Amino acid sequence: MTVDELLEIVKADEFSDVTFSGGDPFYQVDAFTELARRIKEETHKTIWCWTGFTLEEIQADAHLSQILPYLDVLVDGPFILEQRDTELLFRGSPNQRIIYLTKKDDDICEGAVELVKLR
């Protein structure tokens, strides 16, 4: 699908926000950056992104980090099956972090780390 086709699907649902996950978005960071940029420009939707990369790995790579200004929440780090914990919120293993890249009043979640200022 094209970015335009995906954007139309996103815009058609006025109540849902956006999740990038599965088939790590950072392996297609150019297309996901374009989609995220357009979502932010054309809607008020929040974007969560799950990745096996850590924030530090992403920030160290100019190519990967291009998407960060358009994400609201990053759940980083690889899922480790041996550490699987079904009690965790929004992540599968405790090594994964919930990182708020933009701050909202209701951003209180166990396992979250401090705000990373990008904008």
Order of alpha helices (4+ residues) and beta strands (2+ residues): alpha-beta-alpha-beta-alpha-alpha-beta-beta-beta
